[in-house]
């Protein structure tokens, strides 16, 4: 069980945190596994071929081809992945004078991700359902006027929430149960395809005699086949009868949600200028660095640090959503506009038999889409 509290942080004069909420200010959540998993099986079979062809001292070509085949079953034995994708890899390098002084390169590649087991297995056995009961107990740390009155610390407040839940009958109570998500009952996962990214790059490299080089590459990435949840008039409803506690059965009709792939509504593109610099001052001392300008643009981040890959929501009850205010296109939350690094490498020992190097890496400068700049020395 987990008792969630919806409040702003309130601290007393003693510096102690006092949760402040009244009725409808919290909820008790239970995560039952309604069906034991029979074991999942997510398999990817791949084959890859690559060839590099040097036409002459000026031109070199790289050609590759990758084949990925998904075969996935969830914890109930349902097929949730059965697709294949062919991904080309093409590259060309032009040595302008044939002496390595100026090199121009361009490439195109497609990269396929493995089918995410968390999303593909969401409706199978072994997956936790979510049951939530809205709190209707006494006010905690607020009076009848809503004013802050510190009395119970967080441990005591949570205990009051658990005591309230027991007083209404716990899991046997269905009166305060709202919006349950029942794995395998009101969610369906037909066979999914793996998300993919297509990347195009073009750039140059300039050698600085025999001691250094500078390089710059423009990189563009466009992704597709995101995971999307859809609940609309076409998905319909399902009648569910499932026991959530001994003697307590949910017997209701629910809207059916379906997980599928989307490359139309969800937009996510990346543009970046990647630069590198390297110079050897002596046989034992080298200085290098890089500056990256990038722009992550679209209407869906697609992942986060806590749960990894995310599922889009834009097709859940679309009649209540408009792109302009629900999922507008713009700078994404993960956009990191500027990053500047520098490093220094000192070969303390450089002999025929032994080598020892000491390096120092410094993150000099970062800036996000909101121009929140930082100078950092590491």
C-alpha positions as CSV (number, residue, x, y, z in Angstrom):
1,X,0.0,0.0,0.0
2,X,1.0,3.6,-0.5
3,X,-0.7,6.7,0.9
4,X,-0.2,9.7,-1.4
5,X,-0.6,13.2,0.0
6,X,-1.5,16.2,-2.3
7,X,-0.2,19.4,-0.6
8,X,2.3,22.1,-0.8
9,X,5.2,21.7,1.6
10,X,4.5,23.2,5.0
11,X,7.1,23.6,7.7
12,X,6.6,24.7,11.3
13,X,8.7,27.0,13.3
14,X,10.7,24.0,14.4
15,X,11.7,23.2,10.8
16,X,9.6,20.0,10.8
17,X,7.6,19.1,7.7
18,X,3.8,18.9,8.4
19,X,1.6,17.6,5.6
20,X,-1.4,19.8,5.3
21,X,-4.5,18.4,3.6
22,X,-8.2,17.7,4.1
23,X,-10.8,15.5,2.4
24,X,-9.9,14.8,-1.2
25,X,-6.3,15.7,-0.4
26,X,-4.9,12.2,-0.5
27,X,-5.4,8.7,-1.7
28,X,-4.6,5.2,-0.7
29,X,-3.0,3.1,-3.5
30,X,-2.8,-0.6,-3.8
31,X,-0.9,-2.5,-6.4
32,X,-2.2,-6.1,-6.6
33,X,-0.9,-8.7,-9.1
34,X,-4.2,-10.2,-10.3
35,X,-2.6,-12.9,-12.5
36,X,0.7,-14.7,-11.8
37,X,3.2,-14.4,-14.6
38,X,3.9,-17.5,-16.7
39,X,7.2,-16.0,-17.7
40,X,7.9,-13.4,-20.4
41,X,10.0,-13.9,-23.5
42,X,11.3,-10.9,-25.4
43,X,13.7,-12.0,-28.2
44,X,15.5,-10.0,-30.9
45,X,17.4,-11.8,-33.7
46,X,19.7,-9.7,-35.7
47,X,22.0,-10.0,-38.6
48,X,24.4,-7.3,-39.9
49,X,26.7,-7.0,-42.9
50,X,29.1,-4.1,-43.6
51,X,31.6,-3.3,-46.3
52,X,34.1,-0.5,-46.7
53,X,35.2,0.2,-50.3
54,X,38.1,2.5,-51.0
55,X,37.7,3.7,-54.6
56,X,40.9,5.7,-54.7
57,X,43.0,8.0,-52.5
58,X,40.2,10.6,-52.5
59,X,36.9,8.5,-52.1
60,X,35.9,5.9,-49.6
61,X,32.4,4.4,-49.3
62,X,30.8,2.5,-46.4
63,X,27.7,0.3,-47.0
64,X,25.9,-1.6,-44.3
65,X,22.6,-3.4,-43.8
66,X,21.1,-4.6,-40.6
67,X,18.0,-6.9,-40.1
68,X,16.2,-7.0,-36.7
69,X,13.4,-9.5,-35.9
70,X,11.3,-9.1,-32.8
71,X,9.4,-12.0,-31.2
72,X,7.8,-11.2,-27.8
73,X,5.3,-12.8,-25.5
74,X,4.0,-11.3,-22.3
75,X,3.4,-13.0,-18.9
76,X,0.1,-14.5,-20.1
77,X,1.6,-15.9,-23.3
78,X,0.1,-13.3,-25.6
79,X,2.1,-12.2,-28.6
80,X,2.9,-8.6,-28.1
81,X,5.8,-8.2,-30.6
82,X,6.1,-9.8,-34.0
83,X,7.8,-7.4,-36.5
84,X,11.0,-7.0,-38.5
85,X,12.8,-4.0,-39.8
86,X,15.7,-3.5,-42.3
87,X,18.0,-0.7,-41.5
88,X,20.5,0.7,-44.0
89,X,23.8,2.3,-43.1
90,X,25.5,4.4,-45.8
91,X,28.6,6.6,-45.6
92,X,31.0,8.4,-47.9
93,X,34.3,10.1,-47.1
94,X,36.0,12.6,-49.5
95,X,39.7,13.3,-48.9
96,X,39.9,16.6,-50.8
97,X,43.6,16.4,-51.8
98,X,44.3,12.8,-50.9
99,X,46.7,13.7,-48.2
100,X,44.4,13.7,-45.2
101,X,44.6,17.4,-44.7
102,X,40.9,18.1,-45.5
103,X,38.3,15.3,-45.1
104,X,34.6,15.7,-45.8
105,X,32.2,13.0,-44.7
106,X,28.5,12.3,-44.8
107,X,26.4,9.4,-43.6
108,X,22.9,8.0,-43.2
109,X,21.7,5.3,-40.8
110,X,18.7,3.8,-39.2
111,X,18.8,2.4,-35.7
112,X,16.1,0.2,-34.2
113,X,15.5,-0.2,-30.4
114,X,14.6,-3.4,-28.7
115,X,10.9,-3.7,-27.9
116,X,10.4,-2.4,-24.4
117,X,9.4,-5.2,-22.0
118,X,7.7,-2.8,-19.6
119,X,5.3,-1.5,-22.3
120,X,4.9,-4.7,-24.3
121,X,4.2,-6.7,-21.1
122,X,1.8,-4.1,-19.5
123,X,-1.3,-6.3,-20.0
124,X,0.2,-9.7,-19.2
125,X,0.5,-11.8,-16.1
126,X,2.8,-10.6,-13.4
127,X,1.9,-6.9,-14.0
128,X,0.6,-4.9,-11.1
129,X,-2.8,-3.3,-11.3
130,X,-3.5,0.1,-9.7
131,X,-6.4,0.6,-7.2
132,X,-6.9,3.9,-5.5
133,X,-9.3,5.1,-2.8
134,X,-9.9,8.8,-2.4
135,X,-9.2,10.0,1.1
136,X,-12.3,11.4,3.0
137,X,-11.0,11.4,6.5
138,X,-10.4,14.3,8.9
139,X,-8.3,17.3,8.1
140,X,-4.6,17.0,8.8
141,X,-2.7,20.1,10.0
142,X,-5.4,22.4,8.7
143,X,-8.5,23.7,10.5
144,X,-12.0,24.0,9.1
145,X,-11.1,27.3,7.4
146,X,-8.1,25.8,5.6
147,X,-5.5,27.6,7.8
148,X,-2.3,25.8,8.6
149,X,-2.2,24.3,12.1
150,X,0.8,22.1,12.6
151,X,0.0,19.1,14.8
152,X,1.1,15.9,13.0
153,X,4.5,15.2,11.4
154,X,4.7,13.2,8.1
155,X,4.9,9.8,9.9
156,X,1.9,10.6,12.0
157,X,-0.1,12.0,9.1
158,X,0.5,8.8,7.0
159,X,-0.6,6.7,9.9
160,X,-3.8,8.7,10.1
161,X,-4.3,7.9,6.4
162,X,-3.8,4.2,7.0
163,X,-6.1,4.2,10.0
164,X,-8.8,5.9,7.9
165,X,-8.4,3.3,5.2
166,X,-8.9,0.5,7.8
167,X,-11.9,2.3,9.2
168,X,-13.8,2.1,5.9
169,X,-13.1,-1.5,5.4
170,X,-9.8,-1.4,3.5
171,X,-9.8,-3.3,0.2
172,X,-13.3,-4.5,0.8
173,X,-14.6,-1.0,0.3
174,X,-15.5,-0.1,-3.3
175,X,-17.4,3.1,-2.6
176,X,-14.3,5.3,-2.6
177,X,-12.5,3.3,-5.3
178,X,-11.9,5.5,-8.4
179,X,-10.3,5.0,-11.9
180,X,-8.8,1.5,-11.3
181,X,-6.3,0.3,-13.8
182,X,-6.6,-3.5,-14.1
183,X,-3.7,-5.1,-15.9
184,X,-5.0,-7.6,-18.5
185,X,-8.6,-6.4,-18.2
186,X,-9.0,-2.8,-19.4
187,X,-5.7,-2.6,-21.3
188,X,-4.9,-4.4,-24.5
189,X,-1.5,-4.7,-26.1
190,X,-1.6,-6.0,-29.7
191,X,1.7,-6.8,-31.4
192,X,3.9,-3.7,-31.3
193,X,6.7,-2.5,-33.5
194,X,10.1,-1.4,-32.2
195,X,10.8,2.4,-32.1
196,X,13.4,3.6,-34.5
197,X,15.6,6.6,-35.3
198,X,16.9,7.8,-38.6
199,X,20.1,9.8,-38.5
200,X,21.8,12.0,-41.1
201,X,25.2,13.6,-40.6
202,X,27.6,15.7,-42.7
203,X,30.8,17.3,-41.6
204,X,34.5,17.9,-42.1
205,X,37.9,17.3,-40.5
206,X,40.9,19.5,-40.8
207,X,44.3,18.2,-39.7
208,X,46.7,20.7,-38.1
209,X,49.9,19.4,-39.5
210,X,51.0,16.3,-37.5
211,X,50.0,17.7,-34.1
212,X,46.3,18.3,-34.1
213,X,42.9,18.4,-35.7
214,X,39.6,20.2,-35.7
215,X,36.3,18.5,-36.7
216,X,32.7,19.7,-37.0
217,X,29.6,17.5,-37.8
218,X,26.0,18.4,-38.3
219,X,23.7,15.7,-37.0
220,X,19.9,15.4,-37.6
221,X,17.8,12.6,-36.0
222,X,14.1,11.9,-36.5
223,X,12.4,9.2,-34.5
224,X,9.2,7.1,-35.1
225,X,7.0,4.3,-33.9
226,X,6.6,5.8,-30.4
227,X,4.4,3.9,-27.9
228,X,1.0,5.4,-27.7
229,X,-2.1,4.7,-25.6
230,X,-5.5,5.1,-27.4
231,X,-8.9,5.3,-25.7
232,X,-11.7,6.5,-28.0
233,X,-15.1,5.5,-29.3
234,X,-13.6,2.9,-31.6
235,X,-11.8,1.0,-28.8
236,X,-15.1,0.4,-27.0
237,X,-15.7,-1.0,-23.6
238,X,-15.1,-4.2,-21.7
239,X,-17.1,-5.9,-18.9
240,X,-14.8,-6.7,-16.0
241,X,-15.4,-9.0,-13.1
242,X,-12.4,-9.6,-10.9
243,X,-11.8,-10.3,-7.3
244,X,-9.6,-7.6,-5.7
245,X,-9.9,-8.9,-2.1
246,X,-11.4,-12.0,-0.5
247,X,-15.1,-11.6,-1.1
248,X,-14.8,-8.3,-2.9
249,X,-15.3,-8.3,-6.6
250,X,-15.2,-5.4,-9.1
251,X,-18.0,-6.0,-11.6
252,X,-18.1,-3.0,-13.8
253,X,-17.8,-1.8,-17.4
254,X,-14.6,0.0,-18.3
255,X,-13.3,2.0,-21.3
256,X,-10.7,-0.1,-23.1
257,X,-7.2,1.3,-23.6
258,X,-5.0,0.0,-26.4
259,X,-1.2,0.4,-26.7
260,X,0.0,0.9,-30.3
261,X,2.7,2.6,-32.3
262,X,2.5,6.2,-33.6
263,X,4.6,8.2,-36.0
264,X,2.0,10.8,-36.9
265,X,0.9,12.7,-33.8
266,X,4.1,12.4,-31.8
267,X,7.0,14.5,-33.1
268,X,10.6,14.4,-31.8
269,X,13.6,15.6,-33.8
270,X,17.2,16.4,-32.9
271,X,19.6,18.8,-34.5
272,X,23.1,19.2,-33.3
273,X,26.4,20.7,-34.3
274,X,29.2,18.6,-32.8
275,X,32.7,20.1,-32.8
276,X,36.0,18.7,-31.6
277,X,39.5,20.1,-31.1
278,X,42.7,18.3,-30.3
279,X,46.4,19.5,-30.3
280,X,49.5,17.8,-29.0
281,X,52.0,20.4,-27.6
282,X,54.7,17.8,-27.0
283,X,55.3,14.1,-27.1
284,X,53.7,13.9,-23.6
285,X,51.1,16.7,-23.4
286,X,47.9,17.0,-25.4
287,X,44.9,19.4,-25.1
288,X,41.5,18.7,-26.4
289,X,37.9,19.8,-26.1
290,X,34.5,19.9,-27.7
291,X,31.5,22.2,-28.1
292,X,28.1,20.8,-28.9
293,X,25.1,22.9,-29.9
294,X,21.9,20.9,-30.0
295,X,18.2,21.4,-30.3
296,X,15.6,18.7,-29.2
297,X,12.3,19.7,-30.7
298,X,8.8,18.2,-30.7
299,X,5.7,17.6,-28.6
300,X,6.7,14.5,-26.5
301,X,9.8,13.8,-24.5
302,X,9.3,10.1,-24.8
303,X,11.4,9.2,-21.7
304,X,12.3,10.3,-18.2
305,X,14.9,9.5,-15.6
306,X,12.6,7.6,-13.3
307,X,10.6,5.3,-15.6
308,X,12.7,5.3,-18.8
309,X,10.6,5.1,-22.0
310,X,7.1,6.7,-21.7
311,X,3.8,6.1,-23.4
312,X,2.1,9.0,-25.3
313,X,-1.4,10.0,-24.1
314,X,-2.6,12.2,-27.0
315,X,-5.1,9.6,-28.2
316,X,-6.7,9.0,-24.8
317,X,-10.1,10.7,-25.0
318,X,-9.1,12.9,-27.9
319,X,-12.3,14.8,-27.8
320,X,-11.1,16.5,-24.6
321,X,-7.7,17.4,-26.0
322,X,-6.4,20.1,-28.4
323,X,-2.8,20.2,-29.7
324,X,-2.5,23.9,-29.0
325,X,-2.8,23.5,-25.2
326,X,-2.4,19.8,-24.5
327,X,0.7,18.8,-26.5
328,X,2.1,21.9,-28.3
329,X,5.2,21.6,-30.4
330,X,8.3,23.3,-29.1
331,X,11.6,22.8,-27.1
332,X,11.4,19.6,-25.2
333,X,12.3,19.2,-21.5
334,X,15.5,17.3,-22.3
335,X,16.9,20.0,-24.6
336,X,20.4,20.9,-23.8
337,X,21.4,23.8,-26.0
338,X,25.1,24.3,-25.3
339,X,27.8,22.0,-23.8
340,X,31.5,22.9,-23.7
341,X,34.1,20.4,-22.4
342,X,37.9,20.5,-22.2
343,X,40.5,17.9,-21.3
344,X,44.2,17.6,-20.8
345,X,46.2,14.4,-21.1
346,X,49.8,14.1,-19.7
347,X,51.8,11.0,-20.5
348,X,53.8,10.7,-17.3
349,X,55.6,7.6,-18.5
350,X,55.9,6.9,-22.2
351,X,58.5,4.2,-23.0
352,X,58.6,1.1,-25.1
353,X,57.7,-1.1,-22.2
354,X,55.6,1.1,-20.0
355,X,52.9,3.8,-20.3
356,X,51.2,5.9,-17.7
357,X,48.8,8.8,-18.5
358,X,47.0,11.3,-16.2
359,X,44.0,13.2,-17.6
360,X,41.9,16.1,-16.4
361,X,38.3,16.6,-17.8
362,X,36.5,19.9,-17.3
363,X,32.8,20.7,-18.0
364,X,33.2,24.4,-18.7
365,X,29.7,25.6,-19.8
366,X,26.2,24.3,-20.2
367,X,23.0,26.0,-21.4
368,X,19.5,24.7,-21.8
369,X,16.6,25.9,-24.0
370,X,15.5,28.5,-21.5
371,X,19.1,30.0,-21.6
372,X,19.7,28.8,-18.1
373,X,23.5,29.0,-18.3
374,X,26.0,27.5,-15.9
375,X,29.8,27.6,-15.7
376,X,31.0,24.5,-14.0
377,X,34.5,23.3,-13.2
378,X,34.9,19.6,-12.6
